[in-house]
Amino acid sequence: MVAALFAGILLSILLRGRAKLAGLLYATLVPAMMIAVSARAQAVNFRQLTDERAEQVSQAIEAYYVREGHYPHDLGQLTTWRLPSVPRPVIIHGQDWCYDGGGGYYRLGYVYREHWSDPRLTGQTYRTKGAVPDLPGMCNAEITTLQQRQPDFYGLYDE
């Protein structure tokens, strides 16, 4: 924002005549737009958005079951006919869904953290259907992937 203000002031000093107005407009409009975009981004409820996306994925899984008679073994099977692409969770940048499925069961979840700066990661189950076999904890593999991607941050609190 400081750079935008500085650039606008510099433009208003260097330009002549009516063009000076462009510098003043730049110095006021660019920071105002940056503040508006930032405020809008901060108003997004990432947990709610992730749950809405999880519901879309869950509905696609259920539709797959109705059509095929079994749950998909992986979420990639949904993209060929039900979804153009599987929407991703948005709580942590770059994360994928935690999914186990096949035959007569599935479980869908995502990696969760209490606050954007909290390095403690847990698996959050969104929905299960059928007789889920005895499987390791929800999202263990995805948590490991995130910890390997940023070991200095997520590696602090291994659980």
matplotlib code that plots the C-alpha trace (Angstrom):
import matplotlib.pyplot as plt

x = [0.0, 2.9, 4.3, 0.9, 0.8, 4.4, 3.8, 0.8, 2.6, 5.5, 3.2, 1.5, 4.8, 6.3, 3.2, 2.1, -1.3, -4.4, -2.2, -1.3, -4.9, -4.0, -1.3, -3.7, -6.4, -3.8, -2.7, -6.3, -8.0, -5.4, -5.1, -8.9, -9.3, -6.6, -8.5, -11.8, -10.4, -8.6, -11.8, -13.8, -11.2, -11.2, -15.0, -14.8, -15.6, -13.2, -14.8, -18.2, -16.8, -15.0, -18.2, -20.2, -17.5, -17.5, -21.3, -20.9, -18.3, -20.5, -23.5, -21.3, -20.1, -23.7, -24.7, -21.8, -23.0, -26.6, -25.2, -22.4, -23.6, -20.5, -18.6, -15.6, -12.2, -10.8, -12.2, -10.7, -13.4, -16.0, -14.4, -15.2, -19.0, -20.3, -18.0, -15.7, -13.2, -13.4, -13.6, -10.8, -11.0, -9.8, -8.8, -5.1, -3.7, -3.0, -4.6, -6.7, -9.6, -9.1, -11.0, -11.3, -13.9, -14.9, -17.6, -20.2, -18.5, -16.8, -15.5, -14.7, -12.8, -10.3, -7.3, -8.5, -6.8, -8.4, -6.8, -4.9, -1.6, -2.1, 0.5, -1.5, -3.3, -6.1, -8.3, -11.9, -14.4, -17.2, -19.3, -19.1, -21.5, -21.6, -19.5, -16.2, -13.4, -10.9, -8.7, -5.9, -6.9, -8.7, -6.2, -3.0, -1.5, -2.6, -1.2, 2.1, 2.1, 1.5, 4.1, 6.7, 5.8, 6.4, 8.4, 9.5, 5.9, 3.8, 6.6, 6.5, 3.6, 3.5, 0.6]
y = [0.0, 2.3, 1.6, 2.6, 5.8, 6.6, 5.8, 8.0, 10.9, 10.5, 10.5, 13.6, 15.4, 14.2, 14.6, 17.9, 19.6, 17.4, 14.2, 15.1, 14.1, 10.5, 10.4, 11.6, 9.2, 6.4, 7.3, 7.1, 4.4, 1.7, 1.7, 1.9, -1.1, -3.1, -2.4, -3.5, -6.7, -7.5, -6.9, -9.1, -11.9, -11.7, -12.1, -15.6, -18.4, -21.1, -23.7, -23.1, -23.0, -26.3, -27.9, -26.7, -28.2, -31.4, -31.6, -31.3, -34.1, -36.3, -35.8, -36.8, -39.9, -40.9, -40.3, -42.5, -45.2, -45.1, -45.4, -47.9, -49.9, -49.3, -46.3, -45.0, -46.3, -42.8, -39.3, -39.2, -41.5, -38.7, -36.3, -38.4, -38.1, -36.2, -33.3, -31.5, -31.3, -32.2, -29.0, -28.9, -28.0, -24.5, -24.5, -25.1, -24.1, -27.0, -29.7, -32.6, -34.5, -37.5, -40.3, -44.0, -45.9, -48.9, -51.5, -50.6, -47.9, -44.5, -41.9, -38.3, -35.8, -33.0, -31.7, -29.2, -26.6, -24.3, -21.0, -20.1, -19.8, -23.0, -25.6, -28.5, -30.5, -33.0, -35.1, -34.0, -36.6, -35.0, -38.0, -41.8, -44.3, -48.1, -50.4, -48.7, -51.2, -50.6, -48.0, -45.7, -42.2, -39.9, -37.9, -39.3, -39.5, -35.9, -34.5, -36.2, -34.7, -31.2, -31.7, -32.8, -29.8, -27.3, -29.2, -26.0, -25.0, -28.2, -30.3, -28.4, -30.2, -33.9, -35.6]
z = [0.0, 0.8, -2.7, -4.3, -2.4, -3.2, -6.9, -7.0, -5.4, -7.7, -10.7, -9.6, -9.2, -12.5, -14.7, -16.1, -16.4, -16.2, -16.1, -12.5, -11.7, -12.7, -10.1, -7.4, -8.5, -8.5, -5.0, -3.7, -5.8, -5.6, -1.8, -1.5, -3.8, -1.9, 1.4, -0.1, -1.5, 1.8, 3.8, 1.4, 1.7, 5.5, 5.5, 3.9, 6.3, 5.3, 7.5, 6.0, 2.5, 3.1, 4.4, 1.4, -0.9, 1.2, 0.7, -3.1, -3.1, -0.8, -3.1, -6.1, -4.2, -3.4, -7.1, -8.1, -5.7, -7.2, -10.7, -10.2, -7.3, -5.2, -3.8, -5.8, -4.7, -5.1, -5.8, -9.2, -10.4, -9.9, -12.4, -15.4, -15.3, -12.2, -11.5, -14.0, -11.2, -7.5, -5.4, -2.8, 0.9, 1.6, 5.3, 4.4, 1.0, -1.2, 0.8, -0.6, 0.8, 3.0, 1.4, 1.9, -0.1, -2.1, -2.2, 0.4, 2.4, 2.3, 4.6, 3.6, 5.6, 5.6, 7.6, 10.2, 12.3, 14.8, 13.6, 10.4, 12.4, 14.4, 13.4, 15.1, 12.4, 13.0, 10.7, 10.6, 9.4, 7.3, 6.4, 6.6, 5.0, 5.2, 7.4, 7.4, 8.1, 10.9, 9.2, 10.5, 11.8, 9.4, 7.3, 8.7, 5.2, 4.3, 7.6, 6.9, 3.4, 4.8, 7.5, 4.9, 2.7, 5.5, 8.3, 10.0, 10.7, 11.0, 12.4, 15.7, 17.2, 16.2, 17.7]

ax = plt.figure().add_subplot(projection="3d")
ax.plot(x, y, z, "-o")
ax.set_aspect("equal")
plt.show()
